[in-house]
Amino acid sequence: MPNKLEQLRKMTTVVADTGDLEAITRLKPVDATTNPSLLLKAASLAQYQNLLEQAKKYKDILLACDQFAVSVGKEILQAIPGRISTEVDARLSFDTPATVARAKRLIELYQAQHIEKDRILIKIAATWEGIQAAKQLEKEGIQTNLTLLFSFSQALACAEAGVFLISPFVGRIYDWYKKSTGHDFTASNDPGVQSVSRIYNYYKHYGYKTIVMGASFRNLGQIEQLAGCDRLTISPDLLEKLSQDNNPLPQVLTPEQGCDESKQILTESQYRWQLNEDAMATEKLAEGIRAFARDQEKLEAILSA
């Protein structure tokens, strides 16, 4: 019998959640995704030291960071057939015009490396301002990946904005509920899994084209319960574990499952209120933005040295 990774690939597009080129080459995902934390880790790897030194030549530290991100992205693209997700500076998460401008600069830097925008997804935090930036970028032919997504309200707004892809964070939702309740969860009642399943079923039922890519996994059970999701972005260690397991992997999510929820189109105030009412999503979104911003600053410090 094929291993679970091979079985998963038949029903879900597998994405590598890493900037480690060696792992990507070995595990052969279709797409890959990076973020400020992964780029900071990449800056310590021997294989990227020449790219780091090249980026240090830029006097503008923000441009140096973007150039390093693009250079790492280019290296990864040579090892995969699909797309790379590259993230806009998290400190712009509440500034729509600045996010749009930075996204366009990333595309221009890729094009200067002879990589066209159809191989790039621009990652943006799923704040209201970020979603509006993505809406504008999508209209201009730049496709986006809305990240740090923890709530149904964020997913609703992203779908209506016509974003290409969302990355709901399974593991971080699980972490919050485990800490707040003091209880662990099985894969079948995992709140992170339930959140992604709800979004997937709603999107398919109402015909939204936005791709659902589950992210931030803590264990194999979470991945297995989302088998059939459009895409899953998985860390190298969990990809390895899947490749070593030869047990059957049944498909759990299918487009035909449907949902019994009414269709919602949120105004800005409704979005903000629903997000505010979700303590987990509010805390994890803010925490994620802060963490990415701190790692961005650490990368800037390395490039300034």
C-alpha positions as a LaTeX table, in Angstrom:
\begin{tabular}{lrrr}
\hline
Residue & $x$ (\AA) & $y$ (\AA) & $z$ (\AA) \\
\hline
Met1 & 0.00 & 0.00 & 0.00 \\
Pro2 & 1.25 & 3.54 & $-0.73$ \\
Asn3 & 2.35 & 5.50 & 2.34 \\
Lys4 & 0.06 & 8.16 & 3.78 \\
Leu5 & 1.91 & 11.01 & 2.09 \\
Glu6 & 1.39 & 9.37 & $-1.30$ \\
Gln7 & $-2.28$ & 8.74 & $-0.47$ \\
Leu8 & $-2.73$ & 12.33 & 0.70 \\
Arg9 & $-1.26$ & 13.69 & $-2.54$ \\
Lys10 & $-4.04$ & 11.96 & $-4.50$ \\
Met11 & $-6.74$ & 14.00 & $-2.74$ \\
Thr12 & $-4.97$ & 17.17 & $-1.52$ \\
Thr13 & $-2.24$ & 19.46 & $-2.87$ \\
Val14 & 0.67 & 19.14 & $-0.44$ \\
Val15 & 2.66 & 22.29 & 0.38 \\
Ala16 & 5.92 & 22.42 & 2.34 \\
Asp17 & 5.86 & 24.81 & 5.29 \\
Thr18 & 9.59 & 25.50 & 5.35 \\
Gly19 & 12.41 & 27.45 & 3.81 \\
Asp20 & 14.80 & 24.48 & 4.06 \\
Leu21 & 15.76 & 23.74 & 0.48 \\
Glu22 & 17.18 & 20.32 & 1.31 \\
Ala23 & 13.89 & 19.24 & 2.89 \\
Ile24 & 11.88 & 20.62 & $-0.03$ \\
Thr25 & 14.06 & 18.79 & $-2.56$ \\
Arg26 & 13.73 & 15.54 & $-0.62$ \\
Leu27 & 9.98 & 15.69 & 0.07 \\
Lys28 & 8.89 & 17.09 & $-3.33$ \\
Pro29 & 5.86 & 19.25 & $-2.45$ \\
Val30 & 3.92 & 21.05 & $-5.20$ \\
Asp31 & 4.12 & 24.46 & $-3.53$ \\
Ala32 & 6.06 & 26.01 & $-0.66$ \\
Thr33 & 5.45 & 28.84 & 1.75 \\
Thr34 & 7.68 & 31.09 & 3.82 \\
Asn35 & 7.09 & 33.71 & 6.52 \\
Pro36 & 9.35 & 36.04 & 8.56 \\
Ser37 & 10.05 & 33.29 & 11.09 \\
Leu38 & 11.08 & 30.80 & 8.41 \\
Leu39 & 13.21 & 33.44 & 6.66 \\
Leu40 & 14.95 & 34.21 & 9.96 \\
Lys41 & 15.72 & 30.52 & 10.30 \\
Ala42 & 16.89 & 30.40 & 6.66 \\
Ala43 & 19.33 & 33.25 & 7.41 \\
Ser44 & 21.20 & 30.89 & 9.73 \\
Leu45 & 21.53 & 28.08 & 7.17 \\
Ala46 & 24.79 & 27.68 & 5.29 \\
Gln47 & 23.01 & 27.23 & 1.95 \\
Tyr48 & 21.65 & 30.79 & 2.11 \\
Gln49 & 24.71 & 32.69 & 3.33 \\
Asn50 & 25.61 & 33.95 & $-0.13$ \\
Leu51 & 22.07 & 35.29 & $-0.58$ \\
Leu52 & 22.30 & 36.97 & 2.81 \\
Glu53 & 25.54 & 38.67 & 1.85 \\
Gln54 & 24.06 & 39.85 & $-1.44$ \\
Ala55 & 21.06 & 41.34 & 0.38 \\
Lys56 & 23.36 & 43.19 & 2.80 \\
Lys57 & 24.57 & 45.32 & $-0.11$ \\
Tyr58 & 21.28 & 47.24 & $-0.12$ \\
Lys59 & 21.42 & 50.38 & 2.02 \\
Asp60 & 17.63 & 50.41 & 2.41 \\
Ile61 & 17.10 & 47.75 & 5.11 \\
Leu62 & 13.48 & 47.11 & 4.10 \\
Leu63 & 14.53 & 46.56 & 0.51 \\
Ala64 & 17.31 & 44.27 & 1.74 \\
Cys65 & 14.75 & 42.15 & 3.62 \\
Asp66 & 12.47 & 41.94 & 0.59 \\
Gln67 & 15.43 & 41.04 & $-1.63$ \\
Phe68 & 16.48 & 38.24 & 0.74 \\
Ala69 & 12.91 & 36.90 & 0.82 \\
Val70 & 12.75 & 36.93 & $-2.97$ \\
Ser71 & 16.18 & 35.32 & $-3.33$ \\
Val72 & 15.17 & 32.50 & $-0.99$ \\
Gly73 & 11.89 & 32.20 & $-2.87$ \\
Lys74 & 13.72 & 31.91 & $-6.17$ \\
Glu75 & 15.90 & 29.09 & $-4.84$ \\
Ile76 & 12.84 & 27.21 & $-3.61$ \\
Leu77 & 11.00 & 27.71 & $-6.92$ \\
Gln78 & 13.81 & 25.87 & $-8.70$ \\
Ala79 & 12.98 & 22.79 & $-6.59$ \\
Ile80 & 9.15 & 22.79 & $-6.91$ \\
Pro81 & 6.71 & 22.81 & $-9.84$ \\
Gly82 & 4.23 & 25.22 & $-8.26$ \\
Arg83 & 4.22 & 28.48 & $-6.34$ \\
Ile84 & 6.04 & 30.15 & $-3.49$ \\
Ser85 & 4.20 & 32.27 & $-0.91$ \\
Thr86 & 6.17 & 35.35 & 0.19 \\
Glu87 & 4.92 & 37.51 & 3.04 \\
Val88 & 4.50 & 41.26 & 3.28 \\
Asp89 & 6.03 & 42.92 & 6.37 \\
Ala90 & 3.65 & 42.15 & 9.26 \\
Arg91 & 4.03 & 45.71 & 10.56 \\
Leu92 & 1.91 & 46.84 & 7.60 \\
Ser93 & $-1.02$ & 44.65 & 8.64 \\
Phe94 & $-3.26$ & 47.66 & 9.37 \\
Asp95 & $-2.22$ & 49.79 & 6.39 \\
Thr96 & $-3.96$ & 48.90 & 3.11 \\
Pro97 & $-2.06$ & 51.25 & 0.73 \\
Ala98 & 1.34 & 50.33 & 2.22 \\
Thr99 & 0.54 & 46.61 & 1.96 \\
Val100 & $-0.41$ & 47.00 & $-1.70$ \\
Ala101 & 2.77 & 48.95 & $-2.44$ \\
Arg102 & 5.00 & 46.41 & $-0.68$ \\
Ala103 & 3.30 & 43.52 & $-2.45$ \\
Lys104 & 3.91 & 45.15 & $-5.82$ \\
Arg105 & 7.56 & 45.66 & $-4.95$ \\
Leu106 & 7.93 & 41.96 & $-4.11$ \\
Ile107 & 6.44 & 41.10 & $-7.51$ \\
Glu108 & 8.82 & 43.54 & $-9.21$ \\
Leu109 & 11.81 & 41.98 & $-7.42$ \\
Tyr110 & 10.72 & 38.52 & $-8.55$ \\
Gln111 & 10.24 & 39.74 & $-12.12$ \\
Ala112 & 13.77 & 41.20 & $-12.01$ \\
Gln113 & 14.87 & 37.60 & $-11.31$ \\
His114 & 12.84 & 36.45 & $-14.37$ \\
Ile115 & 10.08 & 34.91 & $-12.25$ \\
Glu116 & 6.57 & 35.90 & $-13.28$ \\
Lys117 & 3.73 & 36.62 & $-10.88$ \\
Asp118 & 1.84 & 33.43 & $-11.78$ \\
Arg119 & 4.35 & 31.53 & $-9.60$ \\
Ile120 & 4.00 & 33.88 & $-6.62$ \\
Leu121 & 1.42 & 34.23 & $-3.87$ \\
Ile122 & 1.67 & 37.34 & $-1.71$ \\
Lys123 & 1.02 & 36.46 & 1.94 \\
Ile124 & $-0.91$ & 39.04 & 3.96 \\
Ala125 & $-2.33$ & 38.90 & 7.48 \\
Ala126 & $-6.12$ & 38.54 & 7.40 \\
Thr127 & $-6.93$ & 41.84 & 9.11 \\
Trp128 & $-9.69$ & 43.93 & 7.56 \\
Glu129 & $-7.03$ & 46.20 & 6.04 \\
Gly130 & $-5.08$ & 43.21 & 4.77 \\
Ile131 & $-8.17$ & 41.70 & 3.17 \\
Gln132 & $-8.93$ & 44.99 & 1.40 \\
Ala133 & $-5.34$ & 45.12 & 0.13 \\
Ala134 & $-5.72$ & 41.57 & $-1.18$ \\
Lys135 & $-8.99$ & 42.52 & $-2.89$ \\
Gln136 & $-7.21$ & 45.32 & $-4.76$ \\
Leu137 & $-4.22$ & 43.15 & $-5.64$ \\
Glu138 & $-6.43$ & 40.35 & $-6.96$ \\
Lys139 & $-8.18$ & 42.83 & $-9.26$ \\
Glu140 & $-4.74$ & 43.79 & $-10.61$ \\
Gly141 & $-3.77$ & 40.18 & $-11.29$ \\
Ile142 & $-1.59$ & 39.61 & $-8.21$ \\
Gln143 & $-2.81$ & 36.55 & $-6.33$ \\
Thr144 & $-2.74$ & 36.39 & $-2.55$ \\
Asn145 & $-2.51$ & 34.04 & 0.40 \\
Leu146 & $-4.32$ & 35.39 & 3.48 \\
Thr147 & $-2.56$ & 34.10 & 6.57 \\
Leu148 & $-3.05$ & 34.23 & 10.36 \\
Leu149 & $-6.65$ & 33.20 & 9.80 \\
Phe150 & $-8.40$ & 31.92 & 12.91 \\
Ser151 & $-12.06$ & 32.83 & 12.60 \\
Phe152 & $-15.05$ & 32.20 & 10.39 \\
Ser153 & $-15.54$ & 35.97 & 10.00 \\
Gln154 & $-12.05$ & 36.28 & 8.49 \\
Ala155 & $-12.86$ & 33.45 & 6.08 \\
Leu156 & $-16.17$ & 35.09 & 5.09 \\
Ala157 & $-14.48$ & 38.41 & 4.33 \\
Cys158 & $-11.70$ & 36.73 & 2.35 \\
Ala159 & $-14.16$ & 34.81 & 0.18 \\
Glu160 & $-16.15$ & 37.93 & $-0.65$ \\
Ala161 & $-12.91$ & 39.79 & $-1.44$ \\
Gly162 & $-12.04$ & 37.11 & $-4.00$ \\
Val163 & $-8.68$ & 36.18 & $-2.53$ \\
Phe164 & $-6.93$ & 33.27 & $-4.18$ \\
Leu165 & $-6.12$ & 31.28 & $-1.03$ \\
Ile166 & $-6.53$ & 31.34 & 2.75 \\
Ser167 & $-4.35$ & 29.65 & 5.38 \\
Pro168 & $-6.44$ & 28.82 & 8.48 \\
Phe169 & $-4.12$ & 27.89 & 11.37 \\
Val170 & $-5.19$ & 24.54 & 12.82 \\
Gly171 & $-2.46$ & 24.10 & 15.42 \\
Arg172 & $-2.61$ & 27.57 & 16.92 \\
Ile173 & $-6.38$ & 27.25 & 17.40 \\
Tyr174 & $-5.79$ & 23.91 & 19.08 \\
Asp175 & $-3.08$ & 25.46 & 21.30 \\
Trp176 & $-5.40$ & 28.21 & 22.51 \\
Tyr177 & $-8.28$ & 25.92 & 23.42 \\
Lys178 & $-6.00$ & 23.39 & 25.08 \\
Lys179 & $-4.48$ & 26.13 & 27.24 \\
Ser180 & $-7.77$ & 27.88 & 28.03 \\
Thr181 & $-9.73$ & 24.72 & 28.89 \\
Gly182 & $-6.96$ & 22.59 & 30.35 \\
His183 & $-8.15$ & 19.69 & 28.20 \\
Asp184 & $-6.57$ & 17.92 & 25.27 \\
Phe185 & $-8.56$ & 17.04 & 22.16 \\
Thr186 & $-8.75$ & 14.04 & 19.90 \\
Ala187 & $-8.32$ & 14.67 & 16.19 \\
Ser188 & $-12.06$ & 14.27 & 15.57 \\
Asn189 & $-13.09$ & 16.96 & 18.09 \\
Asp190 & $-10.06$ & 19.22 & 17.61 \\
Pro191 & $-11.32$ & 22.84 & 17.42 \\
Gly192 & $-8.72$ & 23.72 & 14.78 \\
Val193 & $-9.83$ & 20.84 & 12.57 \\
Gln194 & $-13.49$ & 21.79 & 13.11 \\
Ser195 & $-12.77$ & 25.40 & 12.11 \\
Val196 & $-11.12$ & 24.43 & 8.81 \\
Ser197 & $-13.81$ & 21.84 & 8.04 \\
Arg198 & $-16.54$ & 24.45 & 8.58 \\
Ile199 & $-14.82$ & 26.95 & 6.25 \\
Tyr200 & $-14.20$ & 24.29 & 3.59 \\
Asn201 & $-17.82$ & 23.09 & 3.63 \\
Tyr202 & $-19.18$ & 26.67 & 3.50 \\
Tyr203 & $-16.94$ & 27.63 & 0.57 \\
Lys204 & $-17.88$ & 24.54 & $-1.44$ \\
His205 & $-21.59$ & 24.85 & $-0.67$ \\
Tyr206 & $-21.76$ & 28.47 & $-1.86$ \\
Gly207 & $-19.37$ & 28.06 & $-4.77$ \\
Tyr208 & $-16.51$ & 30.25 & $-3.62$ \\
Lys209 & $-13.32$ & 29.70 & $-5.61$ \\
Thr210 & $-10.99$ & 30.69 & $-2.75$ \\
Ile211 & $-8.66$ & 27.78 & $-1.95$ \\
Val212 & $-8.59$ & 26.51 & 1.64 \\
Met213 & $-5.09$ & 25.54 & 2.78 \\
Gly214 & $-4.94$ & 24.18 & 6.32 \\
Ala215 & $-1.75$ & 25.23 & 8.11 \\
Ser216 & 0.09 & 25.04 & 11.43 \\
Phe217 & $-0.28$ & 21.37 & 12.34 \\
Arg218 & 0.74 & 19.86 & 15.66 \\
Asn219 & 0.19 & 16.16 & 14.93 \\
Leu220 & $-0.69$ & 13.66 & 12.20 \\
Gly221 & $-4.26$ & 13.28 & 13.43 \\
Gln222 & $-5.05$ & 16.88 & 12.51 \\
Ile223 & $-3.74$ & 16.32 & 8.99 \\
Glu224 & $-5.61$ & 13.04 & 8.59 \\
Gln225 & $-8.91$ & 14.63 & 9.65 \\
Leu226 & $-8.49$ & 17.22 & 6.87 \\
Ala227 & $-7.57$ & 14.76 & 4.11 \\
Gly228 & $-9.36$ & 16.04 & 1.02 \\
Cys229 & $-8.95$ & 19.73 & 1.88 \\
Asp230 & $-7.86$ & 21.78 & $-1.16$ \\
Arg231 & $-4.32$ & 22.14 & 0.16 \\
Leu232 & $-2.39$ & 21.45 & 3.35 \\
Thr233 & 0.91 & 23.14 & 4.22 \\
Ile234 & 2.91 & 20.76 & 6.39 \\
Ser235 & 6.26 & 20.95 & 8.19 \\
Pro236 & 9.08 & 18.62 & 7.05 \\
Asp237 & 8.98 & 16.50 & 10.22 \\
Leu238 & 5.27 & 15.72 & 9.77 \\
Leu239 & 5.76 & 15.10 & 6.05 \\
Glu240 & 8.45 & 12.58 & 7.00 \\
Lys241 & 6.10 & 10.85 & 9.45 \\
Leu242 & 3.38 & 10.62 & 6.79 \\
Ser243 & 5.88 & 9.08 & 4.37 \\
Gln244 & 6.78 & 6.41 & 6.93 \\
Asp245 & 3.18 & 5.33 & 7.65 \\
Asn246 & 1.66 & 2.71 & 5.32 \\
Asn247 & $-1.78$ & 2.49 & 6.90 \\
Pro248 & $-4.88$ & 3.49 & 4.89 \\
Leu249 & $-5.77$ & 7.22 & 4.77 \\
Pro250 & $-9.48$ & 7.77 & 4.08 \\
Gln251 & $-10.70$ & 11.01 & 2.52 \\
Val252 & $-12.64$ & 13.05 & 5.10 \\
Leu253 & $-13.50$ & 16.28 & 3.27 \\
Thr254 & $-15.34$ & 16.29 & $-0.06$ \\
Pro255 & $-16.97$ & 19.18 & $-1.97$ \\
Glu256 & $-20.34$ & 17.42 & $-1.85$ \\
Gln257 & $-20.72$ & 17.46 & 1.95 \\
Gly258 & $-22.52$ & 20.81 & 2.00 \\
Cys259 & $-23.48$ & 22.90 & 5.04 \\
Asp260 & $-26.60$ & 24.17 & 6.75 \\
Glu261 & $-25.40$ & 27.73 & 7.34 \\
Ser262 & $-26.95$ & 30.79 & 5.76 \\
Lys263 & $-24.79$ & 32.83 & 3.41 \\
Gln264 & $-23.28$ & 35.94 & 5.02 \\
Ile265 & $-21.74$ & 39.04 & 3.48 \\
Leu266 & $-20.08$ & 41.11 & 6.20 \\
Thr267 & $-19.68$ & 44.86 & 6.36 \\
Glu268 & $-16.53$ & 46.19 & 7.97 \\
Ser269 & $-18.31$ & 46.81 & 11.27 \\
Gln270 & $-19.86$ & 43.32 & 11.24 \\
Tyr271 & $-16.46$ & 41.78 & 10.52 \\
Arg272 & $-14.83$ & 43.68 & 13.35 \\
Trp273 & $-17.62$ & 42.83 & 15.78 \\
Gln274 & $-17.62$ & 39.11 & 14.98 \\
Leu275 & $-13.82$ & 39.00 & 15.28 \\
Asn276 & $-14.03$ & 40.89 & 18.58 \\
Glu277 & $-16.55$ & 38.35 & 19.90 \\
Asp278 & $-14.10$ & 35.52 & 19.16 \\
Ala279 & $-11.52$ & 35.79 & 21.95 \\
Met280 & $-9.33$ & 33.05 & 20.50 \\
Ala281 & $-9.15$ & 34.63 & 17.03 \\
Thr282 & $-8.58$ & 38.12 & 18.39 \\
Glu283 & $-5.72$ & 36.99 & 20.61 \\
Lys284 & $-4.06$ & 34.67 & 18.08 \\
Leu285 & $-4.26$ & 37.20 & 15.23 \\
Ala286 & $-2.64$ & 39.91 & 17.36 \\
Glu287 & $-0.07$ & 37.48 & 18.75 \\
Gly288 & 0.82 & 36.19 & 15.27 \\
Ile289 & 1.31 & 39.69 & 13.86 \\
Arg290 & 3.53 & 40.65 & 16.81 \\
Ala291 & 5.62 & 37.47 & 16.49 \\
Phe292 & 6.16 & 37.95 & 12.75 \\
Ala293 & 7.03 & 41.61 & 13.33 \\
Arg294 & 9.65 & 40.69 & 15.95 \\
Asp295 & 11.20 & 38.12 & 13.61 \\
Gln296 & 11.22 & 40.70 & 10.83 \\
Glu297 & 13.12 & 43.05 & 13.13 \\
Lys298 & 15.63 & 40.27 & 14.00 \\
Leu299 & 16.20 & 39.66 & 10.28 \\
Glu300 & 16.74 & 43.39 & 9.77 \\
Ala301 & 19.32 & 43.34 & 12.56 \\
Ile302 & 21.20 & 40.51 & 10.83 \\
Leu303 & 21.13 & 42.35 & 7.51 \\
Ser304 & 22.28 & 45.58 & 9.19 \\
Ala305 & 25.29 & 43.92 & 10.82 \\
\hline
\end{tabular}
